[in-house]
Amino acid sequence: MHTAVLTAEIYAVVRIAAISFVITRLRGERPSGVTLVGAIGLAVLAVLVVAIKLVLTH
């Protein structure tokens, strides 16, 4: 059970982080360092949300 929840949370964090690359590509631009920093920032924020969720619900 814990493995499945952890896997699902990791998958969600990766998808959230990747959204900045998708948006950059949809604009017709090449991903840059700013895109990478944005993706890392989103991933950190998503991990914080996941950690709070896991603490409050488990």
mmCIF file of the N, C-alpha and C atoms, coordinates in Angstrom:
data_MODEL
# 
_entry.id   MODEL 
# 
loop_
_atom_site.group_PDB 
_atom_site.id 
_atom_site.type_symbol 
_atom_site.label_atom_id 
_atom_site.label_alt_id 
_atom_site.label_comp_id 
_atom_site.label_asym_id 
_atom_site.label_entity_id 
_atom_site.label_seq_id 
_atom_site.pdbx_PDB_ins_code 
_atom_site.Cartn_x 
_atom_site.Cartn_y 
_atom_site.Cartn_z 
_atom_site.occupancy 
_atom_site.B_iso_or_equiv 
_atom_site.pdbx_formal_charge 
_atom_site.auth_seq_id 
_atom_site.auth_comp_id 
_atom_site.auth_asym_id 
_atom_site.auth_atom_id 
_atom_site.pdbx_PDB_model_num 
ATOM 1   N N  . MET A 1 1  ? 0.824  -1.198 0.000   1.00 0.00 ? 1  MET A N  1 
ATOM 2   C CA . MET A 1 1  ? 0.000  0.000  0.000   1.00 0.00 ? 1  MET A CA 1 
ATOM 3   C C  . MET A 1 1  ? 0.866  1.258  0.000   1.00 0.00 ? 1  MET A C  1 
ATOM 4   N N  . HIS A 1 2  ? 1.865  1.302  0.867   1.00 0.00 ? 2  HIS A N  1 
ATOM 5   C CA . HIS A 1 2  ? 2.707  2.498  0.944   1.00 0.00 ? 2  HIS A CA 1 
ATOM 6   C C  . HIS A 1 2  ? 3.482  2.721  -0.342  1.00 0.00 ? 2  HIS A C  1 
ATOM 7   N N  . THR A 1 3  ? 3.926  1.641  -0.965  1.00 0.00 ? 3  THR A N  1 
ATOM 8   C CA . THR A 1 3  ? 4.670  1.762  -2.214  1.00 0.00 ? 3  THR A CA 1 
ATOM 9   C C  . THR A 1 3  ? 3.797  2.359  -3.312  1.00 0.00 ? 3  THR A C  1 
ATOM 10  N N  . ALA A 1 4  ? 2.549  1.927  -3.372  1.00 0.00 ? 4  ALA A N  1 
ATOM 11  C CA . ALA A 1 4  ? 1.630  2.438  -4.393  1.00 0.00 ? 4  ALA A CA 1 
ATOM 12  C C  . ALA A 1 4  ? 1.355  3.923  -4.187  1.00 0.00 ? 4  ALA A C  1 
ATOM 13  N N  . VAL A 1 5  ? 1.160  4.338  -2.955  1.00 0.00 ? 5  VAL A N  1 
ATOM 14  C CA . VAL A 1 5  ? 0.900  5.748  -2.660  1.00 0.00 ? 5  VAL A CA 1 
ATOM 15  C C  . VAL A 1 5  ? 2.128  6.584  -2.989  1.00 0.00 ? 5  VAL A C  1 
ATOM 16  N N  . LEU A 1 6  ? 3.285  6.116  -2.584  1.00 0.00 ? 6  LEU A N  1 
ATOM 17  C CA . LEU A 1 6  ? 4.524  6.844  -2.860  1.00 0.00 ? 6  LEU A CA 1 
ATOM 18  C C  . LEU A 1 6  ? 4.781  6.948  -4.364  1.00 0.00 ? 6  LEU A C  1 
ATOM 19  N N  . THR A 1 7  ? 4.547  5.874  -5.083  1.00 0.00 ? 7  THR A N  1 
ATOM 20  C CA . THR A 1 7  ? 4.723  5.884  -6.538  1.00 0.00 ? 7  THR A CA 1 
ATOM 21  C C  . THR A 1 7  ? 3.772  6.881  -7.192  1.00 0.00 ? 7  THR A C  1 
ATOM 22  N N  . ALA A 1 8  ? 2.530  6.901  -6.741  1.00 0.00 ? 8  ALA A N  1 
ATOM 23  C CA . ALA A 1 8  ? 1.554  7.835  -7.297  1.00 0.00 ? 8  ALA A CA 1 
ATOM 24  C C  . ALA A 1 8  ? 1.946  9.282  -7.001  1.00 0.00 ? 8  ALA A C  1 
ATOM 25  N N  . GLU A 1 9  ? 2.449  9.543  -5.824  1.00 0.00 ? 9  GLU A N  1 
ATOM 26  C CA . GLU A 1 9  ? 2.857  10.903 -5.466  1.00 0.00 ? 9  GLU A CA 1 
ATOM 27  C C  . GLU A 1 9  ? 4.074  11.343 -6.277  1.00 0.00 ? 9  GLU A C  1 
ATOM 28  N N  . ILE A 1 10 ? 5.028  10.449 -6.466  1.00 0.00 ? 10 ILE A N  1 
ATOM 29  C CA . ILE A 1 10 ? 6.208  10.777 -7.285  1.00 0.00 ? 10 ILE A CA 1 
ATOM 30  C C  . ILE A 1 10 ? 5.788  11.074 -8.718  1.00 0.00 ? 10 ILE A C  1 
ATOM 31  N N  . TYR A 1 11 ? 4.886  10.273 -9.250  1.00 0.00 ? 11 TYR A N  1 
ATOM 32  C CA . TYR A 1 11 ? 4.381  10.480 -10.605 1.00 0.00 ? 11 TYR A CA 1 
ATOM 33  C C  . TYR A 1 11 ? 3.719  11.858 -10.724 1.00 0.00 ? 11 TYR A C  1 
ATOM 34  N N  . ALA A 1 12 ? 2.918  12.218 -9.734  1.00 0.00 ? 12 ALA A N  1 
ATOM 35  C CA . ALA A 1 12 ? 2.242  13.516 -9.755  1.00 0.00 ? 12 ALA A CA 1 
ATOM 36  C C  . ALA A 1 12 ? 3.248  14.666 -9.699  1.00 0.00 ? 12 ALA A C  1 
ATOM 37  N N  . VAL A 1 13 ? 4.266  14.547 -8.868  1.00 0.00 ? 13 VAL A N  1 
ATOM 38  C CA . VAL A 1 13 ? 5.288  15.596 -8.749  1.00 0.00 ? 13 VAL A CA 1 
ATOM 39  C C  . VAL A 1 13 ? 6.049  15.752 -10.068 1.00 0.00 ? 13 VAL A C  1 
ATOM 40  N N  . VAL A 1 14 ? 6.391  14.654 -10.711 1.00 0.00 ? 14 VAL A N  1 
ATOM 41  C CA . VAL A 1 14 ? 7.110  14.717 -11.992 1.00 0.00 ? 14 VAL A CA 1 
ATOM 42  C C  . VAL A 1 14 ? 6.244  15.388 -13.048 1.00 0.00 ? 14 VAL A C  1 
ATOM 43  N N  . ARG A 1 15 ? 4.968  15.054 -13.082 1.00 0.00 ? 15 ARG A N  1 
ATOM 44  C CA . ARG A 1 15 ? 4.075  15.682 -14.066 1.00 0.00 ? 15 ARG A CA 1 
ATOM 45  C C  . ARG A 1 15 ? 3.929  17.180 -13.813 1.00 0.00 ? 15 ARG A C  1 
ATOM 46  N N  . ILE A 1 16 ? 3.822  17.566 -12.555 1.00 0.00 ? 16 ILE A N  1 
ATOM 47  C CA . ILE A 1 16 ? 3.712  18.989 -12.233 1.00 0.00 ? 16 ILE A CA 1 
ATOM 48  C C  . ILE A 1 16 ? 4.991  19.720 -12.631 1.00 0.00 ? 16 ILE A C  1 
ATOM 49  N N  . ALA A 1 17 ? 6.137  19.128 -12.355 1.00 0.00 ? 17 ALA A N  1 
ATOM 50  C CA . ALA A 1 17 ? 7.407  19.765 -12.710 1.00 0.00 ? 17 ALA A CA 1 
ATOM 51  C C  . ALA A 1 17 ? 7.568  19.872 -14.224 1.00 0.00 ? 17 ALA A C  1 
ATOM 52  N N  . ALA A 1 18 ? 7.080  18.901 -14.957 1.00 0.00 ? 18 ALA A N  1 
ATOM 53  C CA . ALA A 1 18 ? 7.252  18.880 -16.413 1.00 0.00 ? 18 ALA A CA 1 
ATOM 54  C C  . ALA A 1 18 ? 6.360  19.888 -17.127 1.00 0.00 ? 18 ALA A C  1 
ATOM 55  N N  . ILE A 1 19 ? 5.352  20.402 -16.457 1.00 0.00 ? 19 ILE A N  1 
ATOM 56  C CA . ILE A 1 19 ? 4.418  21.310 -17.113 1.00 0.00 ? 19 ILE A CA 1 
ATOM 57  C C  . ILE A 1 19 ? 5.109  22.567 -17.636 1.00 0.00 ? 19 ILE A C  1 
ATOM 58  N N  . SER A 1 20 ? 6.156  23.036 -16.958 1.00 0.00 ? 20 SER A N  1 
ATOM 59  C CA . SER A 1 20 ? 6.854  24.227 -17.453 1.00 0.00 ? 20 SER A CA 1 
ATOM 60  C C  . SER A 1 20 ? 7.548  23.955 -18.782 1.00 0.00 ? 20 SER A C  1 
ATOM 61  N N  . PHE A 1 21 ? 8.058  22.730 -18.960 1.00 0.00 ? 21 PHE A N  1 
ATOM 62  C CA . PHE A 1 21 ? 8.663  22.365 -20.245 1.00 0.00 ? 21 PHE A CA 1 
ATOM 63  C C  . PHE A 1 21 ? 7.599  22.276 -21.335 1.00 0.00 ? 21 PHE A C  1 
ATOM 64  N N  . VAL A 1 22 ? 6.442  21.737 -21.001 1.00 0.00 ? 22 VAL A N  1 
ATOM 65  C CA . VAL A 1 22 ? 5.354  21.621 -21.972 1.00 0.00 ? 22 VAL A CA 1 
ATOM 66  C C  . VAL A 1 22 ? 4.896  23.003 -22.423 1.00 0.00 ? 22 VAL A C  1 
ATOM 67  N N  . ILE A 1 23 ? 4.713  23.913 -21.479 1.00 0.00 ? 23 ILE A N  1 
ATOM 68  C CA . ILE A 1 23 ? 4.268  25.265 -21.821 1.00 0.00 ? 23 ILE A CA 1 
ATOM 69  C C  . ILE A 1 23 ? 5.301  25.966 -22.697 1.00 0.00 ? 23 ILE A C  1 
ATOM 70  N N  . THR A 1 24 ? 6.578  25.799 -22.355 1.00 0.00 ? 24 THR A N  1 
ATOM 71  C CA . THR A 1 24 ? 7.638  26.412 -23.156 1.00 0.00 ? 24 THR A CA 1 
ATOM 72  C C  . THR A 1 24 ? 7.612  25.886 -24.581 1.00 0.00 ? 24 THR A C  1 
ATOM 73  N N  . ARG A 1 25 ? 7.437  24.589 -24.735 1.00 0.00 ? 25 ARG A N  1 
ATOM 74  C CA . ARG A 1 25 ? 7.389  24.001 -26.073 1.00 0.00 ? 25 ARG A CA 1 
ATOM 75  C C  . ARG A 1 25 ? 6.151  24.441 -26.842 1.00 0.00 ? 25 ARG A C  1 
ATOM 76  N N  . LEU A 1 26 ? 5.009  24.559 -26.161 1.00 0.00 ? 26 LEU A N  1 
ATOM 77  C CA . LEU A 1 26 ? 3.785  25.004 -26.825 1.00 0.00 ? 26 LEU A CA 1 
ATOM 78  C C  . LEU A 1 26 ? 3.903  26.442 -27.318 1.00 0.00 ? 26 LEU A C  1 
ATOM 79  N N  . ARG A 1 27 ? 4.721  27.232 -26.647 1.00 0.00 ? 27 ARG A N  1 
ATOM 80  C CA . ARG A 1 27 ? 4.984  28.604 -27.096 1.00 0.00 ? 27 ARG A CA 1 
ATOM 81  C C  . ARG A 1 27 ? 5.919  28.638 -28.292 1.00 0.00 ? 27 ARG A C  1 
ATOM 82  N N  . GLY A 1 28 ? 6.507  27.507 -28.636 1.00 0.00 ? 28 GLY A N  1 
ATOM 83  C CA . GLY A 1 28 ? 7.436  27.447 -29.750 1.00 0.00 ? 28 GLY A CA 1 
ATOM 84  C C  . GLY A 1 28 ? 8.849  27.846 -29.374 1.00 0.00 ? 28 GLY A C  1 
ATOM 85  N N  . GLU A 1 29 ? 9.150  27.850 -28.081 1.00 0.00 ? 29 GLU A N  1 
ATOM 86  C CA . GLU A 1 29 ? 10.472 28.240 -27.596 1.00 0.00 ? 29 GLU A CA 1 
ATOM 87  C C  . GLU A 1 29 ? 11.266 27.007 -27.179 1.00 0.00 ? 29 GLU A C  1 
ATOM 88  N N  . ARG A 1 30 ? 12.583 27.184 -27.127 1.00 0.00 ? 30 ARG A N  1 
ATOM 89  C CA . ARG A 1 30 ? 13.440 26.124 -26.585 1.00 0.00 ? 30 ARG A CA 1 
ATOM 90  C C  . ARG A 1 30 ? 13.488 26.258 -25.072 1.00 0.00 ? 30 ARG A C  1 
ATOM 91  N N  . PRO A 1 31 ? 13.448 25.138 -24.357 1.00 0.00 ? 31 PRO A N  1 
ATOM 92  C CA . PRO A 1 31 ? 13.603 25.218 -22.900 1.00 0.00 ? 31 PRO A CA 1 
ATOM 93  C C  . PRO A 1 31 ? 14.963 25.809 -22.545 1.00 0.00 ? 31 PRO A C  1 
ATOM 94  N N  . SER A 1 32 ? 14.995 26.638 -21.515 1.00 0.00 ? 32 SER A N  1 
ATOM 95  C CA . SER A 1 32 ? 16.235 27.305 -21.104 1.00 0.00 ? 32 SER A CA 1 
ATOM 96  C C  . SER A 1 32 ? 16.484 27.038 -19.628 1.00 0.00 ? 32 SER A C  1 
ATOM 97  N N  . GLY A 1 33 ? 17.473 27.719 -19.105 1.00 0.00 ? 33 GLY A N  1 
ATOM 98  C CA . GLY A 1 33 ? 17.775 27.605 -17.686 1.00 0.00 ? 33 GLY A CA 1 
ATOM 99  C C  . GLY A 1 33 ? 16.635 28.100 -16.822 1.00 0.00 ? 33 GLY A C  1 
ATOM 100 N N  . VAL A 1 34 ? 15.945 29.130 -17.298 1.00 0.00 ? 34 VAL A N  1 
ATOM 101 C CA . VAL A 1 34 ? 14.792 29.656 -16.565 1.00 0.00 ? 34 VAL A CA 1 
ATOM 102 C C  . VAL A 1 34 ? 13.697 28.594 -16.492 1.00 0.00 ? 34 VAL A C  1 
ATOM 103 N N  . THR A 1 35 ? 13.519 27.852 -17.576 1.00 0.00 ? 35 THR A N  1 
ATOM 104 C CA . THR A 1 35 ? 12.533 26.769 -17.588 1.00 0.00 ? 35 THR A CA 1 
ATOM 105 C C  . THR A 1 35 ? 12.905 25.712 -16.559 1.00 0.00 ? 35 THR A C  1 
ATOM 106 N N  . LEU A 1 36 ? 14.178 25.382 -16.505 1.00 0.00 ? 36 LEU A N  1 
ATOM 107 C CA . LEU A 1 36 ? 14.638 24.377 -15.546 1.00 0.00 ? 36 LEU A CA 1 
ATOM 108 C C  . LEU A 1 36 ? 14.433 24.851 -14.109 1.00 0.00 ? 36 LEU A C  1 
ATOM 109 N N  . VAL A 1 37 ? 14.760 26.109 -13.845 1.00 0.00 ? 37 VAL A N  1 
ATOM 110 C CA . VAL A 1 37 ? 14.562 26.661 -12.496 1.00 0.00 ? 37 VAL A CA 1 
ATOM 111 C C  . VAL A 1 37 ? 13.074 26.657 -12.139 1.00 0.00 ? 37 VAL A C  1 
ATOM 112 N N  . GLY A 1 38 ? 12.240 27.001 -13.096 1.00 0.00 ? 38 GLY A N  1 
ATOM 113 C CA . GLY A 1 38 ? 10.797 26.972 -12.867 1.00 0.00 ? 38 GLY A CA 1 
ATOM 114 C C  . GLY A 1 38 ? 10.302 25.570 -12.573 1.00 0.00 ? 38 GLY A C  1 
ATOM 115 N N  . ALA A 1 39 ? 10.818 24.592 -13.310 1.00 0.00 ? 39 ALA A N  1 
ATOM 116 C CA . ALA A 1 39 ? 10.427 23.195 -13.079 1.00 0.00 ? 39 ALA A CA 1 
ATOM 117 C C  . ALA A 1 39 ? 10.862 22.724 -11.696 1.00 0.00 ? 39 ALA A C  1 
ATOM 118 N N  . ILE A 1 40 ? 12.060 23.093 -11.297 1.00 0.00 ? 40 ILE A N  1 
ATOM 119 C CA . ILE A 1 40 ? 12.551 22.705 -9.963  1.00 0.00 ? 40 ILE A CA 1 
ATOM 120 C C  . ILE A 1 40 ? 11.716 23.375 -8.880  1.00 0.00 ? 40 ILE A C  1 
ATOM 121 N N  . GLY A 1 41 ? 11.385 24.644 -9.079  1.00 0.00 ? 41 GLY A N  1 
ATOM 122 C CA . GLY A 1 41 ? 10.546 25.357 -8.118  1.00 0.00 ? 41 GLY A CA 1 
ATOM 123 C C  . GLY A 1 41 ? 9.169  24.715 -7.981  1.00 0.00 ? 41 GLY A C  1 
ATOM 124 N N  . LEU A 1 42 ? 8.569  24.358 -9.106  1.00 0.00 ? 42 LEU A N  1 
ATOM 125 C CA . LEU A 1 42 ? 7.278  23.679 -9.059  1.00 0.00 ? 42 LEU A CA 1 
ATOM 126 C C  . LEU A 1 42 ? 7.383  22.327 -8.368  1.00 0.00 ? 42 LEU A C  1 
ATOM 127 N N  . ALA A 1 43 ? 8.464  21.609 -8.634  1.00 0.00 ? 43 ALA A N  1 
ATOM 128 C CA . ALA A 1 43 ? 8.648  20.302 -8.006  1.00 0.00 ? 43 ALA A CA 1 
ATOM 129 C C  . ALA A 1 43 ? 8.795  20.433 -6.492  1.00 0.00 ? 43 ALA A C  1 
ATOM 130 N N  . VAL A 1 44 ? 9.556  21.430 -6.047  1.00 0.00 ? 44 VAL A N  1 
ATOM 131 C CA . VAL A 1 44 ? 9.725  21.636 -4.603  1.00 0.00 ? 44 VAL A CA 1 
ATOM 132 C C  . VAL A 1 44 ? 8.389  21.971 -3.957  1.00 0.00 ? 44 VAL A C  1 
ATOM 133 N N  . LEU A 1 45 ? 7.636  22.845 -4.591  1.00 0.00 ? 45 LEU A N  1 
ATOM 134 C CA . LEU A 1 45 ? 6.320  23.199 -4.071  1.00 0.00 ? 45 LEU A CA 1 
ATOM 135 C C  . LEU A 1 45 ? 5.396  21.986 -4.037  1.00 0.00 ? 45 LEU A C  1 
ATOM 136 N N  . ALA A 1 46 ? 5.425  21.183 -5.079  1.00 0.00 ? 46 ALA A N  1 
ATOM 137 C CA . ALA A 1 46 ? 4.592  19.985 -5.121  1.00 0.00 ? 46 ALA A CA 1 
ATOM 138 C C  . ALA A 1 46 ? 4.996  18.985 -4.044  1.00 0.00 ? 46 ALA A C  1 
ATOM 139 N N  . VAL A 1 47 ? 6.289  18.846 -3.794  1.00 0.00 ? 47 VAL A N  1 
ATOM 140 C CA . VAL A 1 47 ? 6.754  17.935 -2.739  1.00 0.00 ? 47 VAL A CA 1 
ATOM 141 C C  . VAL A 1 47 ? 6.274  18.423 -1.377  1.00 0.00 ? 47 VAL A C  1 
ATOM 142 N N  . LEU A 1 48 ? 6.291  19.720 -1.150  1.00 0.00 ? 48 LEU A N  1 
ATOM 143 C CA . LEU A 1 48 ? 5.787  20.261 0.110   1.00 0.00 ? 48 LEU A CA 1 
ATOM 144 C C  . LEU A 1 48 ? 4.299  19.958 0.282   1.00 0.00 ? 48 LEU A C  1 
ATOM 145 N N  . VAL A 1 49 ? 3.535  20.119 -0.777  1.00 0.00 ? 49 VAL A N  1 
ATOM 146 C CA . VAL A 1 49 ? 2.104  19.819 -0.719  1.00 0.00 ? 49 VAL A CA 1 
ATOM 147 C C  . VAL A 1 49 ? 1.877  18.338 -0.456  1.00 0.00 ? 49 VAL A C  1 
ATOM 148 N N  . VAL A 1 50 ? 2.639  17.489 -1.128  1.00 0.00 ? 50 VAL A N  1 
ATOM 149 C CA . VAL A 1 50 ? 2.515  16.038 -0.921  1.00 0.00 ? 50 VAL A CA 1 
ATOM 150 C C  . VAL A 1 50 ? 2.889  15.674 0.517   1.00 0.00 ? 50 VAL A C  1 
ATOM 151 N N  . ALA A 1 51 ? 3.945  16.271 1.040   1.00 0.00 ? 51 ALA A N  1 
ATOM 152 C CA . ALA A 1 51 ? 4.367  15.965 2.418   1.00 0.00 ? 51 ALA A CA 1 
ATOM 153 C C  . ALA A 1 51 ? 3.287  16.371 3.411   1.00 0.00 ? 51 ALA A C  1 
ATOM 154 N N  . ILE A 1 52 ? 2.711  17.540 3.217   1.00 0.00 ? 52 ILE A N  1 
ATOM 155 C CA . ILE A 1 52 ? 1.644  17.984 4.112   1.00 0.00 ? 52 ILE A CA 1 
ATOM 156 C C  . ILE A 1 52 ? 0.441  17.034 3.997   1.00 0.00 ? 52 ILE A C  1 
ATOM 157 N N  . LYS A 1 53 ? 0.119  16.657 2.787   1.00 0.00 ? 53 LYS A N  1 
ATOM 158 C CA . LYS A 1 53 ? -1.009 15.732 2.576   1.00 0.00 ? 53 LYS A CA 1 
ATOM 159 C C  . LYS A 1 53 ? -0.759 14.403 3.272   1.00 0.00 ? 53 LYS A C  1 
ATOM 160 N N  . LEU A 1 54 ? 0.448  13.858 3.131   1.00 0.00 ? 54 LEU A N  1 
ATOM 161 C CA . LEU A 1 54 ? 0.752  12.574 3.745   1.00 0.00 ? 54 LEU A CA 1 
ATOM 162 C C  . LEU A 1 54 ? 0.730  12.659 5.272   1.00 0.00 ? 54 LEU A C  1 
ATOM 163 N N  . VAL A 1 55 ? 1.216  13.761 5.819   1.00 0.00 ? 55 VAL A N  1 
ATOM 164 C CA . VAL A 1 55 ? 1.217  13.924 7.277   1.00 0.00 ? 55 VAL A CA 1 
ATOM 165 C C  . VAL A 1 55 ? -0.215 14.038 7.797   1.00 0.00 ? 55 VAL A C  1 
ATOM 166 N N  . LEU A 1 56 ? -1.045 14.764 7.098   1.00 0.00 ? 56 LEU A N  1 
ATOM 167 C CA . LEU A 1 56 ? -2.411 14.980 7.576   1.00 0.00 ? 56 LEU A CA 1 
ATOM 168 C C  . LEU A 1 56 ? -3.339 13.790 7.351   1.00 0.00 ? 56 LEU A C  1 
ATOM 169 N N  . THR A 1 57 ? -3.053 12.973 6.347   1.00 0.00 ? 57 THR A N  1 
ATOM 170 C CA . THR A 1 57 ? -3.991 11.890 6.009   1.00 0.00 ? 57 THR A CA 1 
ATOM 171 C C  . THR A 1 57 ? -3.522 10.515 6.421   1.00 0.00 ? 57 THR A C  1 
ATOM 172 N N  . HIS A 1 58 ? -2.267 10.343 6.825   1.00 0.00 ? 58 HIS A N  1 
ATOM 173 C CA . HIS A 1 58 ? -1.792 8.988  7.167   1.00 0.00 ? 58 HIS A CA 1 
ATOM 174 C C  . HIS A 1 58 ? -1.306 8.941  8.579   1.00 0.00 ? 58 HIS A C  1 
# 
